[in-house]
Amino acid sequence: MNFNPADNIQDLQYFGEFGGVNPSISDSSTYTFLAAKSMMDTFEGNSEGCYLYSRHSSPSNLYLGEALAAMEGTETANVDSSGMGSISTVIMQICSSDDHIISARTIYGGTYAFFKNFMPKFRVYTSFVDITNLEQVEASITENTKVIYCESVSNPLLEVADLSGLSKLAKKYNLKLVVDNTFSPLSISPVKFGADIVVHSLTKFINGASDTVGGVVCADKEFIDSCRNVNNGANMLLGPVMDSLRAANVLKNLRTLHIRMKKHSENALYLANRFEEDGLKVIYPGLESHPNHDLFTSIYNPEFGYGGMMAFDAGTLEKADELMELMQKRNLGYLAVSLGFYKTLFNAPGTATSSEIPMKEQKVMGLTDGLIRFSIGLDNNIERTYLEMKKCMEETGVLEFQL
Ligand SMILES: *Cc1c(COP(=O)(O)O)cnc(C)c1O
């Protein structure tokens, strides 16, 4: 299929109202109508191109949504004020009480907590499964199942979902396959492999500046319209709307995503290779030692690489903490959650971004105490970074632990 997500973004054209090369920012919460009749029509959702109130939609948000839809190859998209705002509204739009969700067990901690602790309030229950095991996924399907949920590349162990296999199951049982593509924008295009709905936290690689939170739902027009419906749409009624000024900023940052992703991937692959040679237990899907290396290779858009996320086991939590503090002191990155920044970011997910997942379950997933998750930055000279990081590992004894 001739589908290049970066070219699709490049091909879009929006001009500002005075011919500006960027679209004008719609700095308004409400919109005037020349005729009272058209206000009525807009309320009823049958007035294309008219704006009513910015919780419903706004020009700046639509521009960003259309660019993200072009990237993911869906008919349209809706942007939200956070990734969790997108994920929670998708689920609440699809599911009613007594419905059932099948979710990968290795997912973002906030999504895990939402499924496990929040949705049961509405009698929506989730089975957490090993998403790489299609038999287990199929065996978990019940007559109440509505959704199969996964991340194309999972947090923090970088498991890759077999999207084609999952999509076959979803079609067979009439379920929606919802894929969180936050870790692999441009690299993986889930719709090509049958995903029905693609969500992103824009907070991460897509915005890439660590200055805002945001989210998007990319899907067909029917689903997005249902989410925005003034009478029963989750986005309209729960209200996680993105601010127009932020939407305009994210759109500008999106335009360099392809360059940034290439560099994140190139740097991460370099470090993963070198640290593996040094004897570290490195988790990176670009390494042949990664259990899902072949699967990733069979579905990715090669020019964008295997992504900027990498993890390795420092042995113990104490060693991991010591190493991260030293790397921060040497200005190799920041001890911080989140990802997709120009600087390398690192944290120990067991105690930070996956802390919503109980310790016992973390063990079953293979999430060890000493695991450090890295979002590799855009360092110009990655060999210099490698050598400095290696020194930190030698000084903290992390390399000795491995050998
Ligand atoms: C950060 C993240 C989210 C949540 O997004 P927010 O913008 O923080 O609400 C969801 N999924 C993944 C994979 C993430 O990394």
The ligand as an SDF file (V2000), in Angstrom:
LIG
                    3D

 15 15  0  0  0  0  0  0  0  0999 V2000
    1.3060    9.2040   28.5420 C   0  0  0  0  0  0  0  0  0  0  0  0
    0.5420    8.0990   27.9540 C   0  0  0  0  0  0  0  0  0  0  0  0
   -0.8510    8.0800   28.0060 C   0  0  0  0  0  0  0  0  0  0  0  0
   -1.6570    9.1400   28.7030 C   0  0  0  0  0  0  0  0  0  0  0  0
   -1.5480   10.3680   28.0790 O   0  0  0  0  0  0  0  0  0  0  0  0
   -1.6950   11.7920   28.8420 P   0  0  0  0  0  0  0  0  0  0  0  0
   -1.4750   12.7730   27.7670 O   0  0  0  0  0  0  0  0  0  0  0  0
   -0.6770   11.8330   29.9290 O   0  0  0  0  0  0  0  0  0  0  0  0
   -3.0730   11.8090   29.4200 O   0  0  0  0  0  0  0  0  0  0  0  0
   -1.5000    7.0290   27.3810 C   0  0  0  0  0  0  0  0  0  0  0  0
   -0.8320    6.0370   26.7790 N   0  0  0  0  0  0  0  0  0  0  0  0
    0.5090    6.0230   26.7260 C   0  0  0  0  0  0  0  0  0  0  0  0
    1.1890    4.8930   26.0270 C   0  0  0  0  0  0  0  0  0  0  0  0
    1.2460    7.0300   27.3120 C   0  0  0  0  0  0  0  0  0  0  0  0
    2.5810    6.9870   27.2760 O   0  0  0  0  0  0  0  0  0  0  0  0
  1  2  1  0
  2  3  1  0
  2 14  2  0
  3  4  1  0
  3 10  2  0
  4  5  1  0
  5  6  1  0
  6  7  2  0
  6  8  1  0
  6  9  1  0
 10 11  1  0
 11 12  2  0
 12 13  1  0
 12 14  1  0
 14 15  1  0
M  END
$$$$
